[in-house]
Amino acid sequence: MMRMVVLSVTLLLASNVMAQKLQPFVYIGIGGAEYDSNGTVEDSWKLGGGVEWQIHKHWGLRPMLDLTLKGADELVLSNYRESAWYARIHYAELPVVAYYTGRLSKKWTVQAGAGPYAAYGLWGDLQMWGNESYDAFGSDMNFKRFDYGYQLMAQVRKKHWAFSVSYEKGFVKLTDKFYKISPYNRAFNICGTYYF
């Protein structure tokens, strides 16, 4: 009897999910990234896709998966001579944004949302203006591969095309190798999106 109840509830939830409007999309964006410091903002980009799950007329969820570049300039190392460094780290990132949709006109909609993200560092390096290079995740720099934080998003859309801005702030201190700063990821991106 219990198996029948579990199976019935599972089928009901699955049919409810399928009945909701699911719309896949892809996006590409450029922007700037830095650590939580006074360093210089450096180029950032992201490329990915996701699906928009419309739960209600105005509310929905956007699970996404993207490849993104983050980093910063003007890092000062504690274990080496004092000098300017820069970091470039590529992450696979999984943001999930809860959003609200409103209408600007018959053809234009606007969305605003927020939610958590989790990221895994794929590869990255730190350089001292081209003279020395270190693996970010190697024993010399000892950067943490896992990062998580929150994302804020605003978007305008017309039919299949949309433009958005997003801001991300990480909660993980990436390494203890630096002094004078605490390296937490921050990034701002402007994205173009296509809905299928």
C-alpha positions, 0 to 999 in steps of 0.5 A: 500500500505504501508503495502505491501511495509513494508512486501516486505522489511521484506521478502527481508531482511529475505531471504537475512539473510537466504541466508547468511552462518550461522554456530552455535558453542559452546566454553569453555575457561579459563583465568585470570581476574582482575580489572583495578588496580595493583591487582593479576590476578585471574582465569576466565572461560567462557562457551557459544555458538553463531552463525557465520553469514558470510556477505561477503567472508571475513567479518562476525558477531559473536553474542554469549551468555555465562556464565563467571566468573570474579573478582580480588584480593587485593581489599582494602575496605574503610568502613572496616579495611584495608585488602586484599579481593577477588571478584568472580562474575558470569555474563551472557554475550552477546558479538557481534564481527565483524570479518575478515577471512583470509586463512593461508593455504587450511585447516587453517583460521585465524580470527580477530575481535572486538565488544561490549559486555553487561553483567548482574551479576547473583551472586557473593561474596567478601571474606576476605581470607575466614573469612568474606563473602559478597554478591557482589550485596547486600547493603554492597558491592553495586556492579552494576549488569550491565556491558558493554565494548568491546572485542578483539578476534583472532582465528585459525580454521581447519574445525570444531575445532578452538582455540581463545584468547580474551580480554575484558575491561569493561566501568562500575565502578562496585562499589564506596566502594573501594579506591586506585583502580577503579574496572572495569572488565578486562579479558583474555581467551583462548577458544576451539571452536567446529563448527557444 
